[in-house]
Amino acid sequence: MHTPTPAPAIPDIDRPTPLLGGLTPQEFMRDYWQKKPLLVRQAIPGFRPPVTIRDVQTLARREEVESRLITHGERGWSLKHGPFRRLPPATQPNWTLLVQSVDLHDDASAALMRQFRFISDARLDDLMISIATDGGGVGPHYDSYDVFLLQGHGRRRWRTSRQADRALVPGLPLKILADFQPDADDVLEPGDMLYLPPHVCHDGVAIGNDCMTLSIGFRVPSQATLARGLLEAAADQISAQHLGDPGLYGHPCLPGPDLAALYTDAGAPATRTPAALPDSLVRATLDTLSRIRLDHAVAARFLGQWLTSLPDSALFDPADEPLSLSAGVPAAGRLVLDRCTRLMYCDRQLFINGEVAPLAAAPGLEALADQRALEADAVRRLAPGTLALLDEWLAEGWLHWEA
């Protein structure tokens, strides 16, 4: 159920913040992002995690929640996937429970993650929480994405290395570095945070029981992923033209290409090699690529739909009798996005939870996407068509009205 939580303001990118050790977001992005680690003592002074250790254990019992249990003992490393009806006792050392996408299940966790919105929503992925007993960890490894490691409970020792050797131990269920050579060694207390760019080798080990670490991770698409998505978007463009739907791209000015013409080979000579593909057919196939538009609008549509698509674990809880803004906007209150909702825009295209709508038909919603909330006065200034669209989202549980 949606619990009203103050929507965090968009971070002031020119103001120094404890979250980044006194740096401004501009300075952090310029000097550290994807470049070098940053250790911040008391990034959030007096920090109290948004969920308890028991809450994390409860999430790990749910079918729709992705979770992993990692243990390390005399028999080596072990990896099991949830859900977990039972977990090892808290007195047993050397185990770690990791729960993904906690932000999809808890409003306060989602609000915490959005303190990092000085980085584009297109890059922000999820909030993972790990709990561990003494000695628990996942072994020395490296990630291909940026991550902020915020200590919640207890203490964790982080050793890091910028070594070039990233060879892995073969035959293990985890990606463990074969020769980890740390060059930094730090113990994090609650409220401390460590930022690591991609490919920095690291090893985090719990010191004592009741250790909780919150990982704010960022998605890093590969070129193969982007290329495949762009080509699939081009294929959708062709299908739209074939089905007579020039508005597939959210606006009539973005029709698909006209590929109705049939292949012809008038004048082709008789052949002695009938099993050979005709070179003229191969050339004609390649020529069709020049008629397929791979432009900014097509790329934006693919990215907008893909980056706002939700995992199966995202569940919405619409009101039994949702408010109708078309019938009248309340005098006070605000419209807020559900913690699971992803809303992005690009030029005249608007994307929400994997769907697309023309921004031209919904002016004013850029502010809702950026701020994740709109006050009643701003909602009243929206066009009737936009209010009708918001009513649909309220009925889906994608939005909520907070009095």
C-alpha positions as a Markdown table, in Angstrom:
| # | Residue | x | y | z |
|---|---|---|---|---|
| 1 | Met | 0.0 | 0.0 | 0.0 |
| 2 | His | 1.2 | 3.5 | -0.8 |
| 3 | Thr | 2.5 | 5.3 | 2.2 |
| 4 | Pro | 2.8 | 9.1 | 1.9 |
| 5 | Thr | 6.5 | 10.0 | 1.8 |
| 6 | Pro | 7.8 | 13.5 | 1.1 |
| 7 | Ala | 9.1 | 13.5 | -2.5 |
| 8 | Pro | 12.7 | 14.5 | -2.3 |
| 9 | Ala | 13.5 | 17.7 | -4.0 |
| 10 | Ile | 15.8 | 17.6 | -7.1 |
| 11 | Pro | 19.3 | 18.0 | -5.6 |
| 12 | Asp | 20.9 | 21.4 | -6.1 |
| 13 | Ile | 23.8 | 20.5 | -8.3 |
| 14 | Asp | 25.8 | 23.6 | -7.3 |
| 15 | Arg | 25.5 | 23.3 | -3.5 |
| 16 | Pro | 28.0 | 21.3 | -1.4 |
| 17 | Thr | 26.4 | 18.3 | 0.3 |
| 18 | Pro | 27.5 | 16.0 | 3.1 |
| 19 | Leu | 26.3 | 13.1 | 0.8 |
| 20 | Leu | 29.3 | 13.7 | -1.4 |
| 21 | Gly | 31.8 | 14.7 | 1.4 |
| 22 | Gly | 31.3 | 18.4 | 0.9 |
| 23 | Leu | 31.5 | 18.3 | -2.9 |
| 24 | Thr | 28.8 | 19.7 | -5.1 |
| 25 | Pro | 27.1 | 17.2 | -7.4 |
| 26 | Gln | 28.8 | 19.2 | -10.3 |
| 27 | Glu | 32.2 | 18.6 | -8.8 |
| 28 | Phe | 31.5 | 15.0 | -8.0 |
| 29 | Met | 30.4 | 14.3 | -11.6 |
| 30 | Arg | 33.4 | 16.1 | -13.0 |
| 31 | Asp | 36.1 | 14.7 | -10.8 |
| 32 | Tyr | 34.9 | 11.2 | -9.6 |
| 33 | Trp | 32.0 | 9.8 | -11.6 |
| 34 | Gln | 33.3 | 6.8 | -13.6 |
| 35 | Lys | 36.9 | 7.9 | -12.7 |
| 36 | Lys | 38.0 | 7.1 | -9.2 |
| 37 | Pro | 36.6 | 5.9 | -5.8 |
| 38 | Leu | 35.4 | 8.4 | -3.1 |
| 39 | Leu | 35.1 | 7.5 | 0.6 |
| 40 | Val | 32.7 | 9.8 | 2.5 |
| 41 | Arg | 32.5 | 9.7 | 6.2 |
| 42 | Gln | 29.0 | 10.5 | 7.5 |
| 43 | Ala | 27.5 | 11.0 | 4.1 |
| 44 | Ile | 24.2 | 10.9 | 6.0 |
| 45 | Pro | 24.9 | 11.9 | 9.6 |
| 46 | Gly | 22.8 | 9.9 | 12.1 |
| 47 | Phe | 21.6 | 7.6 | 9.3 |
| 48 | Arg | 18.9 | 5.1 | 10.1 |
| 49 | Pro | 18.1 | 2.6 | 7.4 |
| 50 | Pro | 14.6 | 2.8 | 5.8 |
| 51 | Val | 14.1 | -0.9 | 6.6 |
| 52 | Thr | 15.1 | -3.2 | 9.4 |
| 53 | Ile | 17.1 | -6.4 | 9.1 |
| 54 | Arg | 13.9 | -8.3 | 9.8 |
| 55 | Asp | 12.2 | -6.4 | 7.0 |
| 56 | Val | 15.0 | -7.6 | 4.6 |
| 57 | Gln | 14.6 | -11.2 | 5.7 |
| 58 | Thr | 10.8 | -10.9 | 5.2 |
| 59 | Leu | 11.3 | -9.6 | 1.6 |
| 60 | Ala | 13.6 | -12.6 | 0.9 |
| 61 | Arg | 10.6 | -14.9 | 1.6 |
| 62 | Arg | 8.5 | -13.4 | -1.2 |
| 63 | Glu | 8.3 | -15.1 | -4.6 |
| 64 | Glu | 8.4 | -11.8 | -6.6 |
| 65 | Val | 11.5 | -10.5 | -4.9 |
| 66 | Glu | 15.0 | -11.4 | -6.2 |
| 67 | Ser | 17.2 | -12.6 | -3.4 |
| 68 | Arg | 20.5 | -14.5 | -3.0 |
| 69 | Leu | 22.2 | -16.3 | -0.1 |
| 70 | Ile | 26.0 | -16.5 | -0.2 |
| 71 | Thr | 28.0 | -18.5 | 2.3 |
| 72 | His | 31.7 | -19.2 | 2.6 |
| 73 | Gly | 33.1 | -22.0 | 4.7 |
| 74 | Glu | 35.4 | -25.0 | 4.7 |
| 75 | Arg | 33.7 | -26.3 | 1.6 |
| 76 | Gly | 34.2 | -23.0 | -0.3 |
| 77 | Trp | 31.7 | -20.7 | -1.7 |
| 78 | Ser | 28.0 | -21.5 | -2.0 |
| 79 | Leu | 25.2 | -19.5 | -3.8 |
| 80 | Lys | 21.5 | -20.1 | -3.5 |
| 81 | His | 18.6 | -18.1 | -5.0 |
| 82 | Gly | 15.4 | -17.2 | -3.1 |
| 83 | Pro | 12.7 | -17.2 | -2.0 |
| 84 | Phe | 14.0 | -18.4 | 1.4 |
| 85 | Arg | 11.7 | -19.9 | 4.0 |
| 86 | Arg | 14.5 | -20.2 | 6.4 |
| 87 | Leu | 17.8 | -18.5 | 6.7 |
| 88 | Pro | 21.0 | -19.5 | 8.7 |
| 89 | Pro | 21.0 | -18.5 | 12.3 |
| 90 | Ala | 22.4 | -15.1 | 13.2 |
| 91 | Thr | 25.0 | -16.8 | 15.3 |
| 92 | Gln | 26.5 | -18.6 | 12.2 |
| 93 | Pro | 29.3 | -16.6 | 10.7 |
| 94 | Asn | 30.2 | -16.1 | 7.0 |
| 95 | Trp | 26.8 | -15.7 | 5.3 |
| 96 | Thr | 25.3 | -12.8 | 3.4 |
| 97 | Leu | 21.7 | -12.3 | 2.2 |
| 98 | Leu | 21.3 | -9.9 | -0.8 |
| 99 | Val | 17.8 | -8.5 | -1.7 |
| 100 | Gln | 17.4 | -6.6 | -5.0 |
| 101 | Ser | 15.1 | -3.7 | -5.8 |
| 102 | Val | 14.1 | -2.9 | -2.3 |
| 103 | Asp | 13.0 | 0.5 | -3.6 |
| 104 | Leu | 10.1 | -1.2 | -5.4 |
| 105 | His | 8.7 | -2.4 | -2.1 |
| 106 | Asp | 9.2 | 0.4 | 0.4 |
| 107 | Asp | 8.5 | 4.1 | 0.0 |
| 108 | Ala | 11.3 | 5.2 | 2.3 |
| 109 | Ser | 13.8 | 3.2 | 0.4 |
| 110 | Ala | 12.7 | 4.7 | -2.8 |
| 111 | Ala | 13.0 | 8.2 | -1.3 |
| 112 | Leu | 16.6 | 7.4 | -0.2 |
| 113 | Met | 17.6 | 6.2 | -3.6 |
| 114 | Arg | 16.3 | 9.4 | -5.2 |
| 115 | Gln | 18.7 | 11.5 | -3.2 |
| 116 | Phe | 21.1 | 10.5 | -6.0 |
| 117 | Arg | 19.0 | 12.1 | -8.8 |
| 118 | Phe | 21.8 | 14.5 | -9.7 |
| 119 | Ile | 22.5 | 11.5 | -12.0 |
| 120 | Ser | 20.0 | 10.9 | -14.7 |
| 121 | Asp | 17.0 | 8.5 | -14.0 |
| 122 | Ala | 18.1 | 6.7 | -17.2 |
| 123 | Arg | 21.2 | 5.5 | -15.3 |
| 124 | Leu | 19.7 | 5.0 | -11.8 |
| 125 | Asp | 18.8 | 1.3 | -11.4 |
| 126 | Asp | 17.9 | 0.0 | -8.0 |
| 127 | Leu | 18.6 | -0.1 | -4.2 |
| 128 | Met | 20.0 | -3.5 | -3.1 |
| 129 | Ile | 20.3 | -4.3 | 0.6 |
| 130 | Ser | 22.6 | -6.9 | 2.0 |
| 131 | Ile | 22.7 | -8.2 | 5.5 |
| 132 | Ala | 25.5 | -10.3 | 6.8 |
| 133 | Thr | 26.9 | -12.1 | 9.9 |
| 134 | Asp | 30.5 | -11.8 | 11.0 |
| 135 | Gly | 32.9 | -12.6 | 8.1 |
| 136 | Gly | 30.1 | -12.5 | 5.6 |
| 137 | Gly | 30.7 | -11.1 | 2.1 |
| 138 | Val | 30.6 | -12.0 | -1.6 |
| 139 | Gly | 34.4 | -12.3 | -2.1 |
| 140 | Pro | 36.8 | -10.0 | -4.0 |
| 141 | His | 35.3 | -9.1 | -7.3 |
| 142 | Tyr | 34.5 | -6.2 | -9.6 |
| 143 | Asp | 31.3 | -4.8 | -11.1 |
| 144 | Ser | 30.6 | -3.3 | -14.5 |
| 145 | Tyr | 28.5 | -0.5 | -13.1 |
| 146 | Asp | 28.8 | 2.4 | -10.7 |
| 147 | Val | 27.7 | 1.9 | -7.1 |
| 148 | Phe | 27.3 | 3.8 | -3.9 |
| 149 | Leu | 27.8 | 1.6 | -0.8 |
| 150 | Leu | 26.1 | 3.1 | 2.2 |
| 151 | Gln | 26.6 | 1.5 | 5.6 |
| 152 | Gly | 23.3 | 1.0 | 7.4 |
| 153 | His | 24.0 | -1.2 | 10.5 |
| 154 | Gly | 27.1 | -2.5 | 12.0 |
| 155 | Arg | 30.5 | -2.3 | 10.4 |
| 156 | Arg | 32.0 | -3.5 | 7.1 |
| 157 | Arg | 35.6 | -3.6 | 6.0 |
| 158 | Trp | 36.1 | -2.6 | 2.4 |
| 159 | Arg | 39.4 | -3.3 | 0.6 |
| 160 | Thr | 39.7 | -1.9 | -2.9 |
| 161 | Ser | 42.1 | -2.0 | -5.7 |
| 162 | Arg | 42.5 | -0.4 | -9.1 |
| 163 | Gln | 44.5 | -3.4 | -10.4 |
| 164 | Ala | 44.4 | -4.3 | -14.1 |
| 165 | Asp | 44.4 | -8.0 | -13.5 |
| 166 | Arg | 40.8 | -9.1 | -13.3 |
| 167 | Ala | 41.3 | -12.9 | -13.9 |
| 168 | Leu | 38.7 | -15.0 | -12.0 |
| 169 | Val | 38.9 | -18.2 | -10.2 |
| 170 | Pro | 37.4 | -20.9 | -12.5 |
| 171 | Gly | 34.7 | -23.2 | -11.5 |
| 172 | Leu | 33.1 | -21.1 | -8.7 |
| 173 | Pro | 29.4 | -20.1 | -8.5 |
| 174 | Leu | 30.6 | -16.5 | -8.0 |
| 175 | Lys | 33.0 | -14.3 | -9.9 |
| 176 | Ile | 35.9 | -14.3 | -7.5 |
| 177 | Leu | 39.2 | -12.6 | -8.4 |
| 178 | Ala | 42.1 | -15.0 | -8.6 |
| 179 | Asp | 44.7 | -12.5 | -7.3 |
| 180 | Phe | 43.2 | -9.6 | -5.4 |
| 181 | Gln | 45.8 | -7.0 | -4.4 |
| 182 | Pro | 44.1 | -4.2 | -2.3 |
| 183 | Asp | 45.6 | -0.8 | -2.2 |
| 184 | Ala | 43.1 | 0.8 | 0.2 |
| 185 | Asp | 41.6 | -0.6 | 3.4 |
| 186 | Asp | 38.7 | 1.2 | 5.2 |
| 187 | Val | 36.1 | 0.3 | 7.8 |
| 188 | Leu | 32.7 | 1.9 | 7.3 |
| 189 | Glu | 30.4 | 2.8 | 10.2 |
| 190 | Pro | 26.6 | 3.6 | 9.8 |
| 191 | Gly | 26.2 | 6.7 | 7.7 |
| 192 | Asp | 29.6 | 6.2 | 5.9 |
| 193 | Met | 29.6 | 5.7 | 2.1 |
| 194 | Leu | 32.0 | 4.5 | -0.5 |
| 195 | Tyr | 31.5 | 5.3 | -4.2 |
| 196 | Leu | 33.1 | 2.9 | -6.7 |
| 197 | Pro | 33.2 | 3.4 | -10.5 |
| 198 | Pro | 33.1 | 0.4 | -12.8 |
| 199 | His | 35.8 | -2.2 | -12.7 |
| 200 | Val | 37.3 | -1.1 | -9.4 |
| 201 | Cys | 38.1 | -4.4 | -7.6 |
| 202 | His | 36.7 | -4.6 | -4.1 |
| 203 | Asp | 36.0 | -6.9 | -1.2 |
| 204 | Gly | 33.5 | -6.1 | 1.6 |
| 205 | Val | 33.5 | -8.2 | 4.8 |
| 206 | Ala | 31.2 | -7.8 | 7.7 |
| 207 | Ile | 32.8 | -7.1 | 11.1 |
| 208 | Gly | 30.5 | -8.6 | 13.7 |
| 209 | Asn | 26.9 | -9.6 | 13.2 |
| 210 | Asp | 23.9 | -7.4 | 12.2 |
| 211 | Cys | 25.8 | -5.8 | 9.3 |
| 212 | Met | 23.6 | -4.0 | 6.7 |
| 213 | Thr | 24.9 | -2.3 | 3.6 |
| 214 | Leu | 22.7 | -0.5 | 1.1 |
| 215 | Ser | 23.9 | -0.4 | -2.5 |
| 216 | Ile | 22.6 | 2.2 | -4.9 |
| 217 | Gly | 23.4 | 0.8 | -8.3 |
| 218 | Phe | 23.4 | 2.2 | -11.8 |
| 219 | Arg | 22.5 | 0.5 | -15.1 |
| 220 | Val | 25.2 | 0.3 | -17.7 |
| 221 | Pro | 23.9 | -0.9 | -21.1 |
| 222 | Ser | 26.3 | -2.6 | -23.5 |
| 223 | Gln | 26.6 | -1.5 | -27.1 |
| 224 | Ala | 25.1 | -4.8 | -28.1 |
| 225 | Thr | 22.0 | -4.0 | -25.9 |
| 226 | Leu | 21.6 | -0.6 | -27.4 |
| 227 | Ala | 22.1 | -1.8 | -31.0 |
| 228 | Arg | 19.6 | -4.6 | -30.6 |
| 229 | Gly | 17.1 | -2.3 | -29.1 |
| 230 | Leu | 17.5 | 0.2 | -31.8 |
| 231 | Leu | 17.0 | -2.4 | -34.5 |
| 232 | Glu | 13.9 | -3.8 | -32.8 |
| 233 | Ala | 12.5 | -0.2 | -32.7 |
| 234 | Ala | 13.2 | 0.0 | -36.5 |
| 235 | Ala | 11.4 | -3.3 | -36.9 |
| 236 | Asp | 8.4 | -1.9 | -35.0 |
| 237 | Gln | 8.5 | 1.1 | -37.4 |
| 238 | Ile | 8.2 | -1.2 | -40.4 |
| 239 | Ser | 5.4 | -3.1 | -38.7 |
| 240 | Ala | 3.5 | 0.1 | -38.0 |
| 241 | Gln | 3.6 | 1.1 | -41.7 |
| 242 | His | 2.5 | -2.4 | -42.7 |
| 243 | Leu | -0.5 | -2.2 | -40.3 |
| 244 | Gly | -1.4 | 1.3 | -41.4 |
| 245 | Asp | -0.5 | 2.9 | -38.1 |
| 246 | Pro | 1.7 | 5.9 | -38.8 |
| 247 | Gly | 1.3 | 7.1 | -35.2 |
| 248 | Leu | 3.2 | 4.3 | -33.6 |
| 249 | Tyr | 5.9 | 6.7 | -32.5 |
| 250 | Gly | 3.5 | 8.8 | -30.5 |
| 251 | His | 3.1 | 11.5 | -33.0 |
| 252 | Pro | 1.8 | 11.7 | -36.6 |
| 253 | Cys | 5.0 | 13.3 | -37.8 |
| 254 | Leu | 6.9 | 10.1 | -37.1 |
| 255 | Pro | 5.5 | 7.6 | -39.6 |
| 256 | Gly | 7.2 | 4.4 | -40.6 |
| 257 | Pro | 8.9 | 4.1 | -44.0 |
| 258 | Asp | 6.9 | 3.2 | -47.1 |
| 259 | Leu | 8.2 | -0.3 | -48.0 |
| 260 | Ala | 5.2 | -1.4 | -50.0 |
| 261 | Ala | 7.1 | -1.7 | -53.2 |
| 262 | Leu | 7.7 | -5.2 | -54.5 |
| 263 | Tyr | 11.1 | -6.6 | -55.5 |
| 264 | Thr | 11.5 | -6.9 | -59.2 |
| 265 | Asp | 14.1 | -8.6 | -61.3 |
| 266 | Ala | 12.9 | -8.0 | -64.9 |
| 267 | Gly | 15.6 | -8.8 | -67.4 |
| 268 | Ala | 17.4 | -11.3 | -65.1 |
| 269 | Pro | 19.2 | -14.0 | -67.2 |
| 270 | Ala | 18.5 | -17.7 | -67.0 |
| 271 | Thr | 20.7 | -19.4 | -64.4 |
| 272 | Arg | 22.7 | -22.6 | -64.4 |
| 273 | Thr | 23.0 | -22.4 | -60.5 |
| 274 | Pro | 19.5 | -22.2 | -59.2 |
| 275 | Ala | 20.5 | -22.8 | -55.6 |
| 276 | Ala | 22.7 | -19.7 | -55.5 |
| 277 | Leu | 21.2 | -16.5 | -54.0 |
| 278 | Pro | 20.8 | -13.9 | -56.7 |
| 279 | Asp | 23.2 | -11.0 | -56.1 |
| 280 | Ser | 20.5 | -8.6 | -57.2 |
| 281 | Leu | 18.3 | -9.8 | -54.4 |
| 282 | Val | 21.1 | -9.4 | -51.8 |
| 283 | Arg | 21.7 | -5.8 | -53.0 |
| 284 | Ala | 18.0 | -5.0 | -53.0 |
| 285 | Thr | 17.7 | -6.2 | -49.4 |
| 286 | Leu | 20.6 | -4.0 | -48.4 |
| 287 | Asp | 19.1 | -1.0 | -50.2 |
| 288 | Thr | 16.0 | -1.2 | -48.0 |
| 289 | Leu | 18.1 | -0.1 | -45.0 |
| 290 | Ser | 18.5 | 3.3 | -46.6 |
| 291 | Arg | 14.7 | 3.7 | -46.2 |
| 292 | Ile | 14.6 | 2.8 | -42.6 |
| 293 | Arg | 15.0 | 5.8 | -40.4 |
| 294 | Leu | 17.4 | 5.3 | -37.4 |
| 295 | Asp | 17.2 | 8.8 | -36.0 |
| 296 | His | 16.9 | 10.6 | -32.7 |
| 297 | Ala | 13.2 | 10.0 | -32.4 |
| 298 | Val | 13.4 | 6.3 | -33.0 |
| 299 | Ala | 16.4 | 6.0 | -30.5 |
| 300 | Ala | 14.5 | 8.0 | -27.9 |
| 301 | Arg | 11.4 | 5.9 | -28.3 |
| 302 | Phe | 13.4 | 2.7 | -27.7 |
| 303 | Leu | 15.3 | 4.1 | -24.7 |
| 304 | Gly | 12.2 | 5.7 | -23.2 |
| 305 | Gln | 10.2 | 2.4 | -23.3 |
| 306 | Trp | 13.1 | 0.2 | -22.3 |
| 307 | Leu | 14.3 | 2.4 | -19.4 |
| 308 | Thr | 10.8 | 2.9 | -18.0 |
| 309 | Ser | 9.8 | -0.8 | -18.3 |
| 310 | Leu | 9.3 | -2.4 | -14.9 |
| 311 | Pro | 10.4 | -5.8 | -13.5 |
| 312 | Asp | 7.7 | -8.3 | -12.5 |
| 313 | Ser | 8.4 | -7.4 | -8.8 |
| 314 | Ala | 6.9 | -3.9 | -9.3 |
| 315 | Leu | 3.3 | -4.1 | -7.9 |
| 316 | Phe | 0.8 | -1.3 | -7.8 |
| 317 | Asp | -2.0 | -0.7 | -5.3 |
| 318 | Pro | -4.6 | 1.6 | -6.9 |
| 319 | Ala | -7.2 | 3.3 | -4.7 |
| 320 | Asp | -10.6 | 1.5 | -4.5 |
| 321 | Glu | -12.3 | 4.7 | -5.7 |
| 322 | Pro | -9.6 | 6.7 | -7.5 |
| 323 | Leu | -9.9 | 10.4 | -7.7 |
| 324 | Ser | -11.1 | 11.9 | -11.0 |
| 325 | Leu | -9.1 | 15.0 | -11.8 |
| 326 | Ser | -11.3 | 15.7 | -14.8 |
| 327 | Ala | -14.2 | 16.1 | -12.5 |
| 328 | Gly | -12.4 | 18.6 | -10.4 |
| 329 | Val | -8.9 | 19.1 | -8.9 |
| 330 | Pro | -9.1 | 19.3 | -5.0 |
| 331 | Ala | -8.3 | 22.7 | -3.5 |
| 332 | Ala | -5.3 | 21.3 | -1.7 |
| 333 | Gly | -2.9 | 18.4 | -1.9 |
| 334 | Arg | -0.6 | 17.1 | -4.5 |
| 335 | Leu | -0.2 | 14.4 | -7.2 |
| 336 | Val | 2.7 | 12.0 | -6.6 |
| 337 | Leu | 4.2 | 9.2 | -8.6 |
| 338 | Asp | 4.0 | 5.8 | -7.0 |
| 339 | Arg | 7.4 | 4.5 | -5.8 |
| 340 | Cys | 7.5 | 2.0 | -8.6 |
| 341 | Thr | 6.5 | 4.4 | -11.4 |
| 342 | Arg | 9.2 | 5.4 | -13.9 |
| 343 | Leu | 8.4 | 8.5 | -15.9 |
| 344 | Met | 10.8 | 10.0 | -18.5 |
| 345 | Tyr | 10.5 | 12.3 | -21.5 |
| 346 | Cys | 12.5 | 13.3 | -24.6 |
| 347 | Asp | 11.5 | 16.1 | -26.9 |
| 348 | Arg | 7.8 | 15.5 | -27.7 |
| 349 | Gln | 7.7 | 11.9 | -26.4 |
| 350 | Leu | 6.6 | 10.9 | -22.9 |
| 351 | Phe | 7.3 | 7.4 | -21.4 |
| 352 | Ile | 5.7 | 5.8 | -18.4 |
| 353 | Asn | 6.2 | 2.3 | -17.2 |
| 354 | Gly | 7.2 | 1.0 | -20.7 |
| 355 | Glu | 4.4 | 2.9 | -22.4 |
| 356 | Val | 4.5 | 5.9 | -24.7 |
| 357 | Ala | 2.3 | 9.0 | -25.1 |
| 358 | Pro | 2.8 | 12.1 | -27.1 |
| 359 | Leu | 4.1 | 14.9 | -24.9 |
| 360 | Ala | 2.4 | 17.3 | -27.2 |
| 361 | Ala | -0.9 | 15.9 | -25.9 |
| 362 | Ala | 0.2 | 16.2 | -22.3 |
| 363 | Pro | 2.0 | 19.5 | -21.8 |
| 364 | Gly | 3.2 | 20.2 | -18.3 |
| 365 | Leu | 4.1 | 16.7 | -17.3 |
| 366 | Glu | 7.9 | 17.3 | -17.6 |
| 367 | Ala | 7.7 | 18.8 | -14.1 |
| 368 | Leu | 5.9 | 15.8 | -12.8 |
| 369 | Ala | 8.6 | 13.5 | -14.2 |
| 370 | Asp | 11.4 | 15.7 | -12.8 |
| 371 | Gln | 9.9 | 16.4 | -9.4 |
| 372 | Arg | 7.8 | 13.2 | -9.1 |
| 373 | Ala | 5.1 | 15.4 | -7.6 |
| 374 | Leu | 2.8 | 18.3 | -8.7 |
| 375 | Glu | 1.0 | 20.6 | -6.3 |
| 376 | Ala | -2.7 | 21.1 | -6.7 |
| 377 | Asp | -2.3 | 24.6 | -8.3 |
| 378 | Ala | 0.0 | 23.2 | -11.0 |
| 379 | Val | -2.4 | 20.3 | -11.7 |
| 380 | Arg | -5.3 | 22.8 | -12.1 |
| 381 | Arg | -3.3 | 24.5 | -14.9 |
| 382 | Leu | -3.1 | 21.3 | -17.0 |
| 383 | Ala | -5.1 | 20.8 | -20.1 |
| 384 | Pro | -8.3 | 18.7 | -20.0 |
| 385 | Gly | -6.7 | 16.1 | -22.1 |
| 386 | Thr | -3.8 | 15.8 | -19.8 |
| 387 | Leu | -6.1 | 15.5 | -16.8 |
| 388 | Ala | -7.9 | 12.7 | -18.5 |
| 389 | Leu | -4.6 | 10.9 | -19.0 |
| 390 | Leu | -3.7 | 11.4 | -15.4 |
| 391 | Asp | -7.1 | 9.9 | -14.4 |
| 392 | Glu | -6.1 | 6.7 | -16.3 |
| 393 | Trp | -2.8 | 6.6 | -14.4 |
| 394 | Leu | -4.6 | 7.1 | -11.1 |
| 395 | Ala | -6.9 | 4.2 | -11.9 |
| 396 | Glu | -3.8 | 2.0 | -12.6 |
| 397 | Gly | -2.2 | 3.0 | -9.3 |
| 398 | Trp | 0.7 | 4.7 | -11.1 |
| 399 | Leu | -0.2 | 8.0 | -9.4 |
| 400 | His | -1.7 | 8.9 | -6.0 |
| 401 | Trp | -3.3 | 12.0 | -4.7 |
| 402 | Glu | -2.0 | 13.1 | -1.3 |
| 403 | Ala | -4.3 | 15.5 | 0.6 |
